């Protein structure tokens, strides 16, 4: 090949490379910024529910659907055609029907939820109520950044599930086609396409149908930035008083120094979105029985319920204690297997099973082959919930083999075992768990709305997943700090509170912090300066925390979306609390 021809080919290649680079830069300029894909699925069945009992056959009407109502003494129930929803309740008196609406699964939430509803009489044997089921949401926020050299990177935030954690993706452009590869693991990636006409991105996220992303302004990226204004300076506001039982106060009213709390909130507000260690959605603090700090982030708000995850486990021993105090024939030494007589036999028979007690379930010392921190454990919560051979999770757990003797001090984290405790309450009281919770916990704690997730068989699942407003979550801690009373009303005995918050078993230390356990309460010893504070907390995946600090007469509540990032959210309670929240009380 002559030099002239070689030079022409080289020049052509260089021109093509320049054109490709220019196209890459052009597409990069078009797609740099914040993008959002937000999906909201309101329940198809919601709004006004009418129960008409004027005729022999009672009928229920909602969302233009009508169906007969079944009655058994004071119990009333109905199921809509095609399983679109159902109701379970009781006639309290001639004026009131109290019960739960059970919504069907949807494309986002795979399980059913029970939501309380009260129907009031509006005519002779006609009752009216408002159905407000859980609204399913799933959102993704993608930030695409272009470097000075023209390279493109992306981070994706998913507040509901934290699917992408803190991954960073390199973007390669081929025309309008996009290829995303994870920086630390290039084999993990997905593809997308930029539509120049609509100005939208279509992205095929892993394990998902292609999702459409639209460009949004920074102030609308509510799931990406803590607050709309990134440079916002924090200004404290006293919480708003509501008709929910909380008295409110200012920081100065209860002797709290605003400086360390302001510093903490400023840290939450000014995090690096690409490497966020503080994706906290709510922070609430109460002292001396008064709510004094209430802050929300990432588009979260006061009226929105939050999935408590495993923090709601703490309610299971509480329900057990309440049932016991109201005459149910159960106690901490009651043999657990004796409370499930409907099952005639169990797999993996073992004489140690007959020795297992309610206390063993409450303290996570059951001895069953159930370890949520071991993916290979047959009793692992994910394994249980994803298998399809046994829809009855009580039976599934009871059939597990034994790994060790029940009892003792060594705790092994087992959601399925805590769920069995609710099964004992259900058998001993003859009450459906959401109904029992509503009468003996929700109503006395002035909790107006909640969503209790259900097992495939329809029983209330007590291993985690109850949805509450953050203000109502905090009541759990305040109730125990008050020795079992809420606004002067006894909910659970002081003796049960004392037992529940005393050390009953121990987990292995985590990050150098001793980890003790009571009846559903985690117990830590947090150091600040020359003092060590014994605290107890309800805790759940992602940063759902209700912490009680008795020595300071204080309750702290976090909600977050650090799902699957245990080292991150665990430190919110063991590091943020002693660094910023305890000093606010100690300095005055």
BAKEKOL-237533 format. One line per field, with one value per residue (C-alpha): residue number from 0; x, y, z; residue in one letter. Coordinates in steps of 0.05 Angstrom, whole numbers, padded with zeros to 5 digits. Example, Ala and Ser with C-alpha at 12.3 -4.5 7.8 and 13.67 -1.06 7.14 Angstrom:
num = 0;1 $
c1 = 00246;00273 $
c2 = -00090;-00021 $
c3 = 00156;00143 $
residuo = A;S $
This chain:
num = 0;1;2;3;4;5;6;7;8;9;10;11;12;13;14;15;16;17;18;19;20;21;22;23;24;25;26;27;28;29;30;31;32;33;34;35;36;37;38;39;40;41;42;43;44;45;46;47;48;49;50;51;52;53;54;55;56;57;58;59;60;61;62;63;64;65;66;67;68;69;70;71;72;73;74;75;76;77;78;79;80;81;82;83;84;85;86;87;88;89;90;91;92;93;94;95;96;97;98;99;100;101;102;103;104;105;106;107;108;109;110;111;112;113;114;115;116;117;118;119;120;121;122;123;124;125;126;127;128;129;130;131;132;133;134;135;136;137;138;139;140;141;142;143;144;145;146;147;148;149;150;151;152;153;154;155;156;157;158;159;160;161;162;163;164;165;166;167;168;169;170;171;172;173;174;175;176;177;178;179;180;181;182;183;184;185;186;187;188;189;190;191;192;193;194;195;196;197;198;199;200;201;202;203;204;205;206;207;208;209;210;211;212;213;214;215;216;217;218;219;220;221;222;223;224;225;226;227;228;229;230;231;232;233;234;235;236;237;238;239;240;241;242;243;244;245;246;247;248;249;250;251;252;253;254;255;256;257;258;259;260;261;262;263;264;265;266;267;268;269;270;271;272;273;274;275;276;277;278;279;280;281;282;283;284;285;286;287;288;289;290;291;292;293;294;295;296;297;298;299;300;301;302;303;304;305;306;307;308;309;310;311;312;313;314;315;316;317;318;319;320;321;322;323;324;325;326;327;328;329;330;331;332;333;334;335;336;337;338;339;340;341;342;343;344;345;346;347;348;349;350;351;352;353;354;355;356;357;358;359;360;361;362;363;364;365;366;367;368;369;370;371;372;373;374;375;376;377;378;379;380;381;382;383;384;385;386;387;388;389;390;391;392;393;394;395;396;397;398;399;400;401;402;403;404;405;406;407;408;409;410;411;412;413;414;415;416;417;418;419;420;421;422;423;424;425;426;427;428;429;430;431;432;433;434;435;436;437;438;439;440;441;442;443;444;445;446;447;448;449;450;451;452;453;454;455;456;457;458;459;460;461;462;463;464;465;466;467;468;469;470;471;472;473;474;475;476;477;478;479;480;481;482;483;484;485;486;487;488;489;490;491;492;493;494;495;496;497;498;499;500;501;502;503;504;505;506;507;508;509;510;511;512;513;514;515;516;517;518;519;520;521;522;523;524;525;526;527;528;529;530;531;532;533;534;535;536;537;538;539;540;541;542;543;544;545;546;547;548;549;550;551;552;553;554;555;556;557;558;559;560;561;562;563;564;565;566;567;568;569;570;571;572;573;574;575;576;577;578;579;580;581;582;583;584;585;586;587 $
c1 = 00000;00029;00038;-00016;-00069;-00048;-00052;-00122;-00147;-00116;-00148;-00215;-00210;-00192;-00252;-00299;-00271;-00281;-00352;-00366;-00336;-00378;-00441;-00422;-00412;-00477;-00517;-00481;-00501;-00573;-00578;-00536;-00580;-00633;-00684;-00743;-00789;-00846;-00901;-00960;-01014;-01074;-01118;-01173;-01222;-01224;-01271;-01340;-01363;-01437;-01465;-01541;-01575;-01647;-01665;-01655;-01594;-01545;-01505;-01441;-01427;-01361;-01330;-01393;-01388;-01440;-01437;-01475;-01450;-01441;-01461;-01446;-01472;-01436;-01384;-01394;-01352;-01354;-01309;-01316;-01321;-01255;-01221;-01217;-01218;-01251;-01276;-01274;-01308;-01357;-01420;-01396;-01466;-01524;-01484;-01417;-01384;-01309;-01264;-01209;-01207;-01162;-01134;-01110;-01037;-01014;-00954;-00912;-00935;-00941;-00977;-01043;-01052;-01107;-01126;-01174;-01241;-01299;-01369;-01420;-01495;-01526;-01596;-01637;-01589;-01545;-01471;-01420;-01344;-01284;-01235;-01164;-01118;-01043;-01021;-00965;-00907;-00843;-00795;-00726;-00683;-00623;-00568;-00525;-00461;-00414;-00340;-00299;-00270;-00340;-00346;-00414;-00431;-00497;-00523;-00593;-00634;-00695;-00724;-00775;-00726;-00655;-00644;-00580;-00548;-00489;-00469;-00439;-00449;-00406;-00448;-00425;-00462;-00474;-00517;-00578;-00567;-00538;-00500;-00493;-00438;-00424;-00357;-00334;-00364;-00370;-00406;-00465;-00503;-00564;-00583;-00624;-00643;-00650;-00710;-00691;-00763;-00796;-00733;-00743;-00699;-00723;-00681;-00684;-00666;-00647;-00707;-00755;-00795;-00766;-00780;-00791;-00751;-00767;-00721;-00738;-00711;-00669;-00724;-00771;-00723;-00755;-00726;-00656;-00643;-00662;-00697;-00715;-00663;-00594;-00563;-00618;-00599;-00638;-00687;-00720;-00796;-00835;-00877;-00950;-01000;-01051;-01108;-01063;-01046;-00979;-00966;-00914;-00859;-00799;-00728;-00718;-00782;-00750;-00678;-00647;-00589;-00607;-00534;-00517;-00586;-00578;-00510;-00540;-00596;-00547;-00507;-00571;-00588;-00519;-00499;-00466;-00524;-00474;-00448;-00503;-00489;-00550;-00610;-00656;-00729;-00753;-00723;-00768;-00750;-00793;-00771;-00810;-00869;-00872;-00857;-00805;-00771;-00803;-00765;-00778;-00734;-00735;-00808;-00831;-00885;-00924;-00985;-00949;-00942;-00874;-00856;-00826;-00795;-00769;-00780;-00852;-00829;-00830;-00906;-00910;-00885;-00927;-00989;-00970;-00964;-01030;-01066;-01037;-01060;-01131;-01140;-01111;-01083;-01012;-00948;-00874;-00864;-00923;-00899;-00903;-00922;-00982;-01014;-01021;-01070;-01099;-01035;-01036;-00962;-00898;-00839;-00771;-00797;-00750;-00762;-00730;-00791;-00836;-00790;-00794;-00832;-00860;-00800;-00754;-00791;-00790;-00715;-00695;-00669;-00718;-00663;-00700;-00660;-00679;-00626;-00643;-00568;-00554;-00581;-00576;-00618;-00685;-00719;-00689;-00746;-00733;-00729;-00796;-00832;-00806;-00820;-00888;-00894;-00925;-00969;-00981;-00920;-00939;-00936;-00873;-00837;-00863;-00837;-00766;-00711;-00678;-00605;-00594;-00629;-00681;-00668;-00602;-00570;-00547;-00596;-00602;-00642;-00706;-00766;-00807;-00801;-00827;-00885;-00903;-00913;-00971;-00998;-00998;-01037;-01086;-01100;-01105;-01152;-01191;-01179;-01149;-01083;-01100;-01166;-01131;-01079;-01133;-01171;-01114;-01059;-01081;-01143;-01111;-01049;-01093;-01066;-01118;-01087;-01039;-01030;-01017;-00987;-01017;-00991;-01017;-01068;-01096;-01067;-01029;-00954;-00917;-00846;-00843;-00873;-00926;-00936;-00946;-00938;-00872;-00909;-00946;-00882;-00852;-00911;-00884;-00821;-00859;-00907;-00850;-00814;-00878;-00881;-00938;-00983;-01002;-01033;-01054;-01085;-01056;-01040;-00991;-00968;-00906;-00881;-00884;-00847;-00793;-00784;-00786;-00731;-00686;-00630;-00657;-00608;-00548;-00527;-00455;-00426;-00431;-00378;-00351;-00418;-00449;-00517;-00566;-00639;-00702;-00772;-00768;-00724;-00650;-00608;-00543;-00495;-00476;-00417;-00416;-00359;-00352;-00420;-00450;-00524;-00564;-00616;-00666;-00692;-00739;-00699;-00713;-00677;-00661;-00659;-00728;-00711;-00749;-00698;-00711;-00659;-00688;-00633;-00651;-00727;-00722;-00748;-00715;-00745;-00711;-00739;-00694;-00684;-00615;-00646;-00594;-00539;-00535;-00466;-00495;-00561;-00538;-00490;-00546;-00566;-00497;-00459;-00507;-00546;-00486;-00451;-00509;-00573;-00548;-00503;-00564;-00592;-00527;-00505;-00563 $
c2 = 00000;00068;00123;00167;00112;00095;00169;00175;00114;00141;00209;00176;00136;00199;00236;00179;00179;00254;00246;00190;00232;00291;00248;00220;00290;00312;00255;00265;00338;00318;00265;00297;00316;00285;00236;00203;00144;00148;00096;00103;00049;00070;00012;00000;-00006;00054;00109;00104;00036;00027;-00032;-00037;-00082;-00062;-00128;-00199;-00203;-00148;-00119;-00080;-00029;00004;00030;00011;-00061;-00095;-00162;-00199;-00193;-00255;-00250;-00292;-00260;-00193;-00211;-00185;-00200;-00199;-00212;-00173;-00211;-00236;-00225;-00150;-00138;-00160;-00135;-00166;-00131;-00131;-00093;-00055;-00026;-00001;00060;00030;-00025;-00031;-00074;-00079;-00071;-00122;-00099;-00146;-00151;-00108;-00105;-00069;-00100;-00175;-00185;-00161;-00109;-00099;-00026;-00005;00026;00049;00054;00099;00094;00143;00114;00056;-00003;00033;00046;00087;00087;00110;00059;00087;00028;00031;00066;00028;00070;00052;00106;00111;00174;00174;00226;00227;00267;00285;00298;00351;00296;00275;00209;00194;00163;00150;00135;00109;00118;00075;00100;00044;-00014;00014;-00034;-00003;00016;00062;00032;00078;00061;00079;00097;00081;00114;00082;00129;00136;00069;00070;00016;00019;-00021;-00021;00011;-00040;-00099;-00085;-00151;-00123;-00075;-00059;-00021;00040;00085;00160;00184;00251;00266;00256;00273;00211;00153;00082;00039;-00037;-00042;-00112;-00156;-00104;-00084;-00024;00039;00108;00164;00237;00295;00334;00395;00387;00415;00360;00303;00287;00217;00240;00302;00307;00373;00412;00466;00433;00493;00500;00524;00488;00528;00493;00493;00466;00406;00418;00395;00345;00303;00242;00245;00279;00342;00384;00430;00469;00447;00500;00478;00411;00433;00410;00447;00460;00464;00389;00373;00427;00399;00330;00355;00396;00333;00298;00357;00365;00293;00273;00242;00198;00167;00178;00151;00186;00170;00184;00198;00220;00240;00250;00263;00266;00285;00288;00259;00316;00314;00368;00351;00326;00329;00294;00285;00256;00275;00238;00270;00269;00232;00179;00111;00079;00005;-00010;-00074;-00114;-00056;-00080;-00146;-00111;-00110;-00186;-00195;-00135;-00168;-00231;-00193;-00158;-00223;-00254;-00195;-00200;-00272;-00313;-00378;-00366;-00345;-00343;-00416;-00441;-00497;-00466;-00528;-00540;-00476;-00502;-00561;-00555;-00586;-00661;-00674;-00638;-00652;-00664;-00691;-00677;-00683;-00614;-00583;-00601;-00561;-00497;-00441;-00372;-00341;-00377;-00344;-00275;-00278;-00310;-00373;-00423;-00470;-00478;-00479;-00407;-00354;-00291;-00275;-00341;-00346;-00422;-00428;-00462;-00416;-00352;-00303;-00293;-00368;-00378;-00322;-00339;-00413;-00435;-00507;-00485;-00423;-00431;-00398;-00422;-00494;-00480;-00455;-00510;-00562;-00535;-00580;-00563;-00538;-00530;-00537;-00482;-00430;-00404;-00337;-00343;-00307;-00323;-00273;-00308;-00270;-00334;-00351;-00283;-00293;-00358;-00316;-00281;-00350;-00366;-00302;-00317;-00387;-00365;-00306;-00331;-00263;-00246;-00210;-00144;-00142;-00156;-00103;-00053;-00060;-00066;-00024;00021;00050;00064;00093;00137;00107;00123;00090;00032;-00024;-00093;-00141;-00210;-00280;-00318;-00352;-00285;-00285;-00223;-00230;-00209;-00218;-00148;-00102;-00063;00006;00065;00140;00161;00198;00134;00093;00138;00122;00051;00078;00129;00076;00033;00094;00110;00040;00017;00078;00127;00193;00162;00100;00032;-00009;-00061;-00075;-00043;-00112;-00134;-00071;-00084;-00156;-00137;-00085;-00127;-00169;-00239;-00262;-00237;-00231;-00229;-00158;-00116;-00064;-00071;-00055;-00106;-00128;-00153;-00172;-00170;-00189;-00159;-00101;-00092;-00067;-00026;00013;00078;00119;00195;00228;00201;00167;00104;00103;00039;00044;-00003;-00001;-00032;-00038;-00056;-00063;00003;00044;00038;00053;00071;00082;00096;00131;00124;00165;00225;00212;00212;00174;00178;00154;00144;00120;00108;00072;00042;-00027;-00082;-00036;-00059;-00027;00040;00044;00006;00063;00114;00088;00070;00131;00187;00183;00188;00239;00288;00271;00252;00314;00358;00335;00331;00402;00433 $
c3 = 00000;-00020;00032;00000;00006;00078;00096;00067;00106;00170;00157;00145;00209;00247;00217;00235;00306;00311;00285;00336;00392;00371;00369;00437;00465;00433;00463;00529;00530;00517;00572;00627;00686;00732;00706;00740;00731;00781;00785;00831;00834;00876;00896;00846;00904;00949;00972;01003;01029;01044;01082;01075;01127;01114;01081;01103;01058;01076;01018;01012;00957;00939;00874;00835;00859;00902;00939;00994;01066;01109;01182;01243;01306;01309;01256;01185;01124;01048;00989;00924;00858;00829;00896;00884;00959;01023;01090;01159;01217;01275;01293;01354;01367;01325;01306;01289;01249;01260;01217;01165;01090;01057;00991;00937;00914;00855;00809;00862;00928;00924;00990;01019;01072;01125;01137;01193;01175;01216;01188;01221;01216;01166;01166;01193;01187;01136;01152;01115;01118;01078;01050;01044;01027;01019;00956;00920;00895;00859;00836;00805;00801;00756;00756;00693;00696;00640;00654;00620;00576;00555;00593;00623;00691;00725;00795;00807;00870;00888;00954;00962;00956;00948;00890;00865;00931;00919;00851;00798;00724;00664;00602;00532;00474;00406;00367;00411;00445;00515;00551;00627;00662;00737;00750;00802;00765;00690;00678;00715;00670;00628;00566;00547;00490;00482;00441;00410;00390;00458;00498;00541;00562;00558;00605;00614;00687;00713;00730;00704;00643;00605;00645;00616;00647;00639;00653;00717;00752;00814;00858;00834;00848;00914;00918;00900;00942;01016;01005;00942;00954;00957;00991;01042;01111;01165;01206;01265;01272;01330;01310;01294;01346;01318;01345;01353;01426;01421;01460;01425;01452;01427;01439;01492;01529;01545;01554;01488;01457;01383;01361;01355;01327;01274;01257;01247;01203;01162;01151;01126;01080;01050;01034;00969;00929;00892;00957;01008;01077;01108;01065;01123;01108;01177;01244;01304;01377;01439;01509;01575;01536;01485;01411;01398;01332;01269;01203;01137;01076;01005;00994;01055;01099;01164;01138;01097;01130;01129;01125;01193;01169;01229;01277;01279;01309;01376;01373;01375;01447;01466;01439;01476;01541;01530;01515;01577;01619;01590;01611;01554;01579;01557;01592;01577;01596;01554;01507;01438;01397;01443;01416;01345;01354;01284;01257;01271;01258;01241;01196;01227;01293;01350;01426;01434;01400;01458;01504;01463;01499;01483;01516;01468;01409;01441;01456;01389;01424;01394;01368;01302;01237;01226;01215;01174;01169;01133;01062;01065;01128;01112;01162;01131;01122;01047;01036;01072;01036;00967;00968;00941;00967;01034;01036;01111;01142;01212;01187;01147;01210;01255;01205;01208;01237;01302;01303;01378;01444;01456;01509;01536;01522;01450;01404;01329;01288;01266;01238;01227;01301;01323;01275;01312;01374;01340;01323;01397;01411;01356;01383;01456;01443;01383;01350;01283;01296;01260;01299;01366;01350;01331;01396;01446;01414;01358;01391;01460;01426;01382;01318;01265;01205;01192;01142;01170;01119;01114;01100;01039;01085;01109;01180;01202;01194;01257;01232;01203;01152;01190;01161;01209;01207;01239;01294;01311;01308;01361;01407;01415;01448;01490;01514;01542;01569;01607;01637;01592;01594;01539;01561;01627;01596;01614;01551;01577;01648;01677;01696;01623;01601;01652;01629;01556;01563;01608;01578;01563;01509;01469;01396;01374;01381;01318;01301;01372;01403;01452;01427;01479;01469;01511;01488;01419;01440;01420;01478;01469;01513;01479;01502;01503;01539;01609;01609;01581;01566;01565;01510;01479;01408;01357;01293;01220;01154;01120;01183;01215;01287;01351;01406;01480;01523;01594;01629;01586;01585;01509;01449;01380;01314;01247;01180;01121;01055;01065;01052;01048;01074;01146;01161;01141;01177;01239;01253;01253;01322;01349;01323;01304;01369;01416;01371;01361;01398;01467;01470;01457;01523;01562;01547;01585 $
residuo = X;X;X;X;X;X;X;X;X;X;X;X;X;X;X;X;X;X;X;X;X;X;X;X;X;X;X;X;X;X;X;X;X;X;X;X;X;X;X;X;X;X;X;X;X;X;X;X;X;X;X;X;X;X;X;X;X;X;X;X;X;X;X;X;X;X;X;X;X;X;X;X;X;X;X;X;X;X;X;X;X;X;X;X;X;X;X;X;X;X;X;X;X;X;X;X;X;X;X;X;X;X;X;X;X;X;X;X;X;X;X;X;X;X;X;X;X;X;X;X;X;X;X;X;X;X;X;X;X;X;X;X;X;X;X;X;X;X;X;X;X;X;X;X;X;X;X;X;X;X;X;X;X;X;X;X;X;X;X;X;X;X;X;X;X;X;X;X;X;X;X;X;X;X;X;X;X;X;X;X;X;X;X;X;X;X;X;X;X;X;X;X;X;X;X;X;X;X;X;X;X;X;X;X;X;X;X;X;X;X;X;X;X;X;X;X;X;X;X;X;X;X;X;X;X;X;X;X;X;X;X;X;X;X;X;X;X;X;X;X;X;X;X;X;X;X;X;X;X;X;X;X;X;X;X;X;X;X;X;X;X;X;X;X;X;X;X;X;X;X;X;X;X;X;X;X;X;X;X;X;X;X;X;X;X;X;X;X;X;X;X;X;X;X;X;X;X;X;X;X;X;X;X;X;X;X;X;X;X;X;X;X;X;X;X;X;X;X;X;X;X;X;X;X;X;X;X;X;X;X;X;X;X;X;X;X;X;X;X;X;X;X;X;X;X;X;X;X;X;X;X;X;X;X;X;X;X;X;X;X;X;X;X;X;X;X;X;X;X;X;X;X;X;X;X;X;X;X;X;X;X;X;X;X;X;X;X;X;X;X;X;X;X;X;X;X;X;X;X;X;X;X;X;X;X;X;X;X;X;X;X;X;X;X;X;X;X;X;X;X;X;X;X;X;X;X;X;X;X;X;X;X;X;X;X;X;X;X;X;X;X;X;X;X;X;X;X;X;X;X;X;X;X;X;X;X;X;X;X;X;X;X;X;X;X;X;X;X;X;X;X;X;X;X;X;X;X;X;X;X;X;X;X;X;X;X;X;X;X;X;X;X;X;X;X;X;X;X;X;X;X;X;X;X;X;X;X;X;X;X;X;X;X;X;X;X;X;X;X;X;X;X;X;X;X;X;X;X;X;X;X;X;X;X;X;X;X;X;X;X;X;X;X;X;X;X;X;X;X;X;X;X;X;X;X;X;X;X;X;X;X;X;X;X;X;X;X;X;X;X;X;X;X;X;X;X;X;X;X;X;X;X;X;X;X;X;X;X $
